[in-house]
Amino acid sequence: MKDQKYMLLALSLSQNALPSCLPNPPVGCVIVRNGHVIATGYTRQPGSNHAEIDAMSKLSGSLEDCEMYVTLEPCSFIGRTPSCAWEIVNRKVGHVYVSIIDPHNKNDGKGIDILTQNAIPVNLGLCEHEVKEFISPYLSF
């Protein structure tokens, strides 16, 4: 139940991304340590931070004792911004909860693969229905 609360908070944050994030999808992120929200973020304008980087930029050091809740799979590729999945690995986030896979042809499961291949536990599908309902119109298939 607590996990749903954090993902729904991430979903509400994602709405703050609109319209400036477009054409990128509006994504929200919450970082929790010991049951307390310690940072939040959402996708900024193109070329700026994605939700995960936005949240992590507010913290220093390792995040191995933290959980991250993010509405869309972290990106695996480097474009105008660094790969969020690799930044999560570099910061050693303890556990990542992802609502839905990013269907973008450059991602589509590759972000999850980067995390799991680097010993970052991932739970997929938390609040999937609610997130899909909001974000689907903004996704590239």
Contact map, one row per residue, 1 for C-alpha under 8 A:
111110000000000000000000000000000000000000000000000000000000000000000000000000000000000000000000000000000000000000000000000000000000000000000
111111000000000000000000000000000000000000000000000000000000000000000000000000000000000000000000000000000000000000000000000000000000000000000
111111100000000000000000000000000000000000000000000000000000000000000000000000000000000000000000000000000000000000000000000001000000000000000
111111110000000000000000000000000000000000000000000000000000000000000000000000000000000000000000000000000000000000000000000001100000000000000
111111111000000000000000000000000000000000000000000000000000000000000000000000000000000000000000000000000000000000000000000000000000000000000
011111111100000000000000000001000000000000000000000000000000000000001000000000000000000000000000000000000000000000000000000000000000000000000
001111111110000000000000000011000000000000000000000000000000000000001110000000000000000000000000101000000000000000000000000001100000000000000
000111111111000000000000000000000000000000000000000000000000000000000000000000000000000000000000000000000000000000000000000000100000000000000
000011111111100000000000000001000000000000000000000000000000000000000000000000000000000000000000000000000000000000000000000000000000000000000
000001111111110000000000001111000000000100000000000000000000000000001110000000000000000000000000000000000000000000000000000000000000000000000
000000111111111000000000001110000000000000000000000000000000000000000010000000000000000000000000000000000000000000000000000000000010000000000
000000011111111100000000000100000000000000000000000000000000000000000000000000000000000000000000000000000000000000000000000000000000000000000
000000001111111110000000001110000000000111000000000000000000000000000000000000000000000000000000000000000000000000000000000000000000000000000
000000000111111111000000011110000000000001100000000000000000000000000010000000000000000000000000000000000000000000000000000000000000000000000
000000000011111111000000011100000000000000000000000000000000000000000000000000000000000000000000000000000000000000000000000000000000000000000
000000000001111111000000010000000000000001000000000000000000000000000000000000000000000000000000000000000000000000000000000000000000000000000
000000000000111111111000011100000000000001111000000000000000000000000000000000000000000000000000000000000000000000000000000000000000000000000
000000000000011111111100010000000000000000000000000000000000000000000000000000000000000000000000000000000000000000000000000000000000000000000
000000000000000011111100000000000000000000000000000000000000000000000000000000000000000000000000000000000000000000000000000000000000000000000
000000000000000011111100000000000000000000011100000000000000000000000000000000000000000000000000000000000000000000000000000000000000000000000
000000000000000011111111110000000000000000111100000000000000000000000000000000000000000000000000000000000000000000000000000000000000000000000
000000000000000001111111110000000000000000001100000000000000000000000000000000000000000000000000000000000000000000000000000000000000000000000
000000000000000000001111100000000000000000000100000000000000000000000000000000000000000000000000000000000000000000000000000000000000000001000
000000000000000000001111110000000000000000100100000000000000000000000000000000000000000000000000000000000000000000000000000000000000000001100
000000000000000000001111111000000000000000100000000000000000000000000000000000000000000000000000000000000000000000000000000000000000001001100
000000000000011111001101111100000000000001100000000000000000000000000000000000000000000000000000000000000000000000000000000000000000001001000
000000000110111010000000111110000000000001100000011000000000000000000111000000000000000000000000000000000000000000000000000000000000000000000
000000000111111010000000011111000000000111100000001100000000000000000111000000000000000000000000000000000000000000000000000000000000000000000
000000100110110000000000001111100000000111000000001100100000000000011110000000000000000000000000000000000000000000000000000000000000000000000
000001101100000000000000000111110000111110000000000000100000000000011100000000000000000000000000000000000000000000000000000000000000000000000
000000000000000000000000000011111000111100000000000000110000000001111000000000000000000000000000000000000000000000000000000000000000000000000
000000000000000000000000000001111111111000000000000000000000000001110000000000000000000000000000000000000000000000000000000000000000000000000
000000000000000000000000000000111111110000000000000000000000000011100000000000000000000000000000000000000000000000000000000000000000000000000
000000000000000000000000000000011111000000000000000000000000000011000000000000000000000000000000000000000000000000000000000000000000000000000
000000000000000000000000000000011111100000000000000000000000000000000000000000000000000000000000000000000000000000000000000000000000000000000
000000000000000000000000000000011111110000000000000000000000000000000000000000000000000000000000000000000000000000000000000000000000000000000
000000000000000000000000000001111011111100000000000000000000000000000000000000000000000000000000000000000000000000000000000000000000000000000
000000000000000000000000000001111001111100000000000000000000000000000000000000000000000000000000000000000000000000000000000000000000000000000
000000000000000000000000000001110000111110000000000000110110000000000000000000000000000000000000000000000000000000000000000000000000000000000
000000000100100000000000000111100000111111000000000001100000000000000000000000000000000000000000000000000000000000000000000000000000000000000
000000000000100000000000000111000000001111100000001111110000000000000000000000000000000000000000000000000000000000000000000000000000000000000
000000000000110110000000011110000000000111110000011101100000000000000000000000000000000000000000000000000000000000000000000000000000000000000
000000000000010010001001111100000000000011111001111101000000000000000000000000000000000000000000000000000000000000000000000000000000000000000
000000000000000010011000000000000000000001111101111001000000000000000000000000000000000000000000000000000000000000000000000000000000000000000
000000000000000010011100000000000000000000111111100000000000000000000000000000000000000000000000000000000000000000000000000000000000000000000
000000000000000000011111000000000000000000011111000000000000000000000000000000010000000000000000000000000000000000000000000000000000000000000
000000000000000000000000000000000000000000001111100000000000000000000000000000011000000000000000000000000000000000000000000000000000000000000
000000000000000000000000000000000000000000111111110000000000000000000000000000011000000000000000000000000000000000000000000000000000000000000
000000000000000000000000000000000000000000111011111111000000000000000000000000001000000000000000000000000000000000000000000000000000000000000
000000000000000000000000001000000000000001110001111111000000000000000000000000001001000000000000000000000000000000000000000000000000000000000
000000000000000000000000001110000000000011110000111111100000000000000100000000000000000000000000000000000000000000000000000000000000000000000
000000000000000000000000000110000000000011100000111111110000000000000100010000000001000100000000000000000000000000000000000000000000000000000
000000000000000000000000000000000000000010000000111111111000000000000000000000000001001000000000000000000000000000000000000000000000000000000
000000000000000000000000000000000000000111110000111111111100000000000000000000000000000000000000000000000000000000000000000000000000000000000
000000000000000000000000000011100000001111000000001111111110000000000000000000000000000000000000000000000000000000000000000000000000000000000
000000000000000000000000000000100000001010000000000111111111000000000000000000000000000000000000000000000000000000000000000000000000000000000
000000000000000000000000000000000000000000000000000011111111000000000000000000000000000000000000000000000000000000000000000000000000000000000
000000000000000000000000000000000000001000000000000001111111000000000000000000000000000000000000000000000000000000000000000000000000000000000
000000000000000000000000000000000000001000000000000000111111100000000000000000000000000000000000000000000000000000000000000000000000000000000
000000000000000000000000000000000000000000000000000000011111110000000000000000000000000000000000000000000000000000000000000000000000000000000
000000000000000000000000000000000000000000000000000000000011111000000000000000000000000000100000000000000000000000000000000000000000000000000
000000000000000000000000000000000000000000000000000000000001111110000000000000000000000000111000000000000000000000000000000000000000000000000
000000000000000000000000000000000000000000000000000000000000111111000000000000000000000000111100000000000000000000000000000000000000000000000
000000000000000000000000000000000000000000000000000000000000011111000000000000000000000000111110000000000000000000000000000000000000000000000
000000000000000000000000000000001100000000000000000000000000011111100000000000000000000000001100000000000000000000000000000000000000000000000
000000000000000000000000000000111100000000000000000000000000001111110000000000000000000000001110000000000000000000000000000000000000000000000
000000000000000000000000000000111000000000000000000000000000000011111000000000000000000000001111100000000000000000000000000000000000000000000
000000000000000000000000000011110000000000000000000000000000000001111100000000000000000000001111100000000000000000000000000000000000000000000
000001100100000000000000000011100000000000000000000000000000000000111110000000000000000000000001110000000000000000000000000000000000000000000
000000100100000000000000001111000000000000000000001100000000000000011111110000000000000000000001111000000000000000000000000000000000000000000
000000100110010000000000001110000000000000000000000000000000000000001111100000000000000000000000011100000000000000000000000000000010000000000
000000000000000000000000001100000000000000000000000000000000000000000111110000000000000000000000011111000000000000000000000000000000000000000
000000000000000000000000000000000000000000000000000000000000000000000111111000000000000000000000011111000000101100000000000000000000000000000
000000000000000000000000000000000000000000000000000100000000000000000101111100000011100000000000000001000000001100000000000000000000000000000
000000000000000000000000000000000000000000000000000000000000000000000000111110000011100000000000000001000010011000000000000000000000000000000
000000000000000000000000000000000000000000000000000000000000000000000000011111000011110000000000000000000110011001000000000000000000000000000
000000000000000000000000000000000000000000000000000000000000000000000000001111100110000000000000000000000110000000000000000000000000000000000
000000000000000000000000000000000000000000000000000000000000000000000000000111111110000000000000000000000000000000000000000000000000000000000
000000000000000000000000000000000000000000000000000000000000000000000000000011111110000000000000000000000000000000000000000000000000000000000
000000000000000000000000000000000000000000000111000000000000000000000000000001111100000000000000000000000000000000000000000000000000000000000
000000000000000000000000000000000000000000000011110000000000000000000000000001111110000000000000000000000000000000000000000000000000000000000
000000000000000000000000000000000000000000000000000000000000000000000000000011111111011000000000000000000000000000000000000000000000000000000
000000000000000000000000000000000000000000000000000000000000000000000000011111101111111000000000000000000000000000000000000000000000000000000
000000000000000000000000000000000000000000000000010110000000000000000000011100000111111100000000000000000000000000000000000000000000000000000
000000000000000000000000000000000000000000000000000000000000000000000000011100000011111110000000000000000000001101100000000000000000000000000
000000000000000000000000000000000000000000000000000000000000000000000000000100000111111111000000000000000000000001100000000000000000000000000
000000000000000000000000000000000000000000000000000010000000000000000000000000000111111111100000000000000000000000000000000000000000000000000
000000000000000000000000000000000000000000000000000100000000000000000000000000000001111111111000000000000000000000100000000000000000000000000
000000000000000000000000000000000000000000000000000000000000000000000000000000000000111111111000000000000000000000100101000000000000000000000
000000000000000000000000000000000000000000000000000000000000000000000000000000000000011111110000000000000000000000000000000000000000000000000
000000000000000000000000000000000000000000000000000000000000111100000000000000000000001111111000000000000000000000000000000000000000000000000
000000000000000000000000000000000000000000000000000000000000011100000000000000000000000111111100000000000000000000000001000000000000000000000
000000000000000000000000000000000000000000000000000000000000011111110000000000000000000110111111000000000000000000000001000000000000000000000
000000000000000000000000000000000000000000000000000000000000001111110000000000000000000000011111000000000000000000000001100000000000000000000
000000000000000000000000000000000000000000000000000000000000000101110000000000000000000000001111100000000000000000000001110000000000000000000
000000000000000000000000000000000000000000000000000000000000000000111100000000000000000000001111110000000000000000000001111000000000000000000
000000100000000000000000000000000000000000000000000000000000000000111100000000000000000000000011111000000000000000000000011111000000000000000
000000000000000000000000000000000000000000000000000000000000000000001111100000000000000000000001111110000000000000000000011111000000000000000
000000100000000000000000000000000000000000000000000000000000000000000111100000000000000000000000111110000000000000000000000111110010000000000
000000000000000000000000000000000000000000000000000000000000000000000011100000000000000000000000011111000000000000000000000111010011000000000
000000000000000000000000000000000000000000000000000000000000000000000001100000000000000000000000011111100001100000000000000000000000000000000
000000000000000000000000000000000000000000000000000000000000000000000001111000000000000000000000000111110011100000000000000000000000000000100
000000000000000000000000000000000000000000000000000000000000000000000000000000000000000000000000000011111011100000000000000000000000000000111
000000000000000000000000000000000000000000000000000000000000000000000000000000000000000000000000000001111111000000000000000000000000000000111
000000000000000000000000000000000000000000000000000000000000000000000000000000000000000000000000000000111111000000000000000000000000000000011
000000000000000000000000000000000000000000000000000000000000000000000000000110000000000000000000000000011111010000000000000000000000000000000
000000000000000000000000000000000000000000000000000000000000000000000000001110000000000000000000000001111111111000000000000000000000000000000
000000000000000000000000000000000000000000000000000000000000000000000000000000000000000000000000000011111111111000000000000000000000000000000
000000000000000000000000000000000000000000000000000000000000000000000000100000000000000000000000000011100011111110000000000000000000000000000
000000000000000000000000000000000000000000000000000000000000000000000000001100000000000000000000000000000111111111000000000000000000000000000
000000000000000000000000000000000000000000000000000000000000000000000000111100000000100000000000000000000011111111100000000000000000000000000
000000000000000000000000000000000000000000000000000000000000000000000000110000000000100000000000000000000000111111110000010000000000000000000
000000000000000000000000000000000000000000000000000000000000000000000000000000000000000000000000000000000000111111111000000000000000000000000
000000000000000000000000000000000000000000000000000000000000000000000000000100000000110000000000000000000000011111111100000000000000000000000
000000000000000000000000000000000000000000000000000000000000000000000000000000000000110110000000000000000000001111111111110000000000000000000
000000000000000000000000000000000000000000000000000000000000000000000000000000000000000000000000000000000000000111111111110000000000000000000
000000000000000000000000000000000000000000000000000000000000000000000000000000000000000000000000000000000000000011111111000000000000000000000
000000000000000000000000000000000000000000000000000000000000000000000000000000000000000010000000000000000000000001111111000000000000000000000
000000000000000000000000000000000000000000000000000000000000000000000000000000000000000000000000000000000000000000111111100000000000000000000
000000000000000000000000000000000000000000000000000000000000000000000000000000000000000010011111000000000000000000111111110000000000000000000
000000000000000000000000000000000000000000000000000000000000000000000000000000000000000000000111000000000000000000110011111000000000000000000
000000000000000000000000000000000000000000000000000000000000000000000000000000000000000000000011110000000000000100110001111100000000000000000
000000000000000000000000000000000000000000000000000000000000000000000000000000000000000000000001110000000000000000000000111111000000000000000
000000000000000000000000000000000000000000000000000000000000000000000000000000000000000000000000111100000000000000000000011111000000000000000
000000000000000000000000000000000000000000000000000000000000000000000000000000000000000000000000111100000000000000000000001111110000000000000
001100100000000000000000000000000000000000000000000000000000000000000000000000000000000000000000111100000000000000000000001111110000000000000
000100110000000000000000000000000000000000000000000000000000000000000000000000000000000000000000001000000000000000000000000011111110000000000
000000000000000000000000000000000000000000000000000000000000000000000000000000000000000000000000001100000000000000000000000011111111000000000
000000000000000000000000000000000000000000000000000000000000000000000000000000000000000000000000000000000000000000000000000000111111100000000
000000000000000000000000000000000000000000000000000000000000000000000000000000000000000000000000000000000000000000000000000000111111110000000
000000000010000000000000000000000000000000000000000000000000000000000010000000000000000000000000001100000000000000000000000000111111111000000
000000000000000000000000000000000000000000000000000000000000000000000000000000000000000000000000000100000000000000000000000000011111111100000
000000000000000000000000000000000000000000000000000000000000000000000000000000000000000000000000000000000000000000000000000000001111111100000
000000000000000000000000000000000000000000000000000000000000000000000000000000000000000000000000000000000000000000000000000000000111111110000
000000000000000000000000110000000000000000000000000000000000000000000000000000000000000000000000000000000000000000000000000000000011111111100
000000000000000000000000000000000000000000000000000000000000000000000000000000000000000000000000000000000000000000000000000000000001111111100
000000000000000000000000000000000000000000000000000000000000000000000000000000000000000000000000000000000000000000000000000000000000011111100
000000000000000000000011110000000000000000000000000000000000000000000000000000000000000000000000000000000000000000000000000000000000001111110
000000000000000000000001100000000000000000000000000000000000000000000000000000000000000000000000000001110000000000000000000000000000001111111
000000000000000000000000000000000000000000000000000000000000000000000000000000000000000000000000000000111000000000000000000000000000000001111
000000000000000000000000000000000000000000000000000000000000000000000000000000000000000000000000000000111000000000000000000000000000000000111
